[in-house]
Amino acid sequence: MTKGTGPVTRRLVCTELRGDGLLLRPWDPASDADAEAMLTGVTDPEFKLWNNPAKPIEDLAGAREALRNRARQWDEGVAGSYCVTDEVTGRILGSISLISVYWPNRNGTIGYWVLPDARGKRVATRSLGLLADWAFGLGVHRLALDHVVANEASCRVAERCGFVGEGILRGSHLNADGTFSNAHMHARLATDRPATPATSTTPADKA
């Protein structure tokens, strides 16, 4: 079959990613440290400001259930959720996921967050670069992500990694108070020019 034509049926295979000082490994449902990090990340006020999960995690039991769900998605090959760690120390820094891939169109969606005490060190930028390279290597053609328009830090991460702003998704984010916010859509294609690695770690670079 000629590359880029016809239907593609594939599945994600659980693996680790290394580079730029990071190790991206699958979350471990049996690890207390992983469960505690997950709970800290998704109950952080800044995370809750920009995200409204369908099933909020409120305690360690919920965090462990979420990790089991992520492991099951790896097993099924439908999504890949990574625990972002320091490559040398193993310290947990955040999370990044290839949430879904629609293989007939070779499109994927990405989501990420960084723990409060790991911000300002380009963790999101570095992990997004690693994940994008991995996904394109699998044959994904288009990767997309979106963020609430007011989330300027997430916008900078996307732009630094070569994810081009494509427009506004009106009223696509449901806020905790029942109101709706606009979101900014970004995407990067496998055929786009490689992103230029960022070196800045100024206070404004929260992610």
C-alpha positions, 0 to 999 in steps of 0.5 A: 500500500502506498504511504498516505493512502487507504485505510490504516488500522493500528494500535498503540504499543506500550513503551517508554520514551527518553530524551531531553532529560526526561523519561516518559513511562506508563503510569503504574496502577500498583504504585502509591507514588503514582497514585499520589502524584495523579491526585496532586496533579488533578486536584491542583487549583490551576489544573481545575481552572483549565480542565473539567474532567467528565469524572473528577478524581477526588481521592486516592481511590479515584486516582488508582481507578484512573491509573487502572483505566489508563493501563487498560487503554494501553492494553487495548492499544487505544490511548497512551498515557505517560507519567513524565519523570526526571530521567536521572532521579525518577521524580514525577513531574507531570502527565502527557497522553496521546488521548486517542488516535483515529487511524482511518484519518491518522489523527491524534489528540494530546493532553498534558499537565505539570505538577505545581512544584515542577513548573518553570522548567519546560516540562510540558514543552520537552514532553510534548516534543518527545510525544509528538516525535513518537506519534509521528514515528508510528504513522500519525499524520496530524496531532491536535490539542486545545486549551482555554483561550486564557491559558497563555502558558499552554498556548506558549507550550504548543507554539514552542513545539510547532503546533500551529494555532488554527482558530477558536472553538467557541464555547467548547469548554464547560467551566466548573461554574456552569459557564462556557469558555472559548478554546484555542485549537493548535495542530501539527502535521508530520509534514511540518518543519521540525520545531526549534527546541526552546531554551528559555526558562524565564518566570513566565514559562510556567509549563 
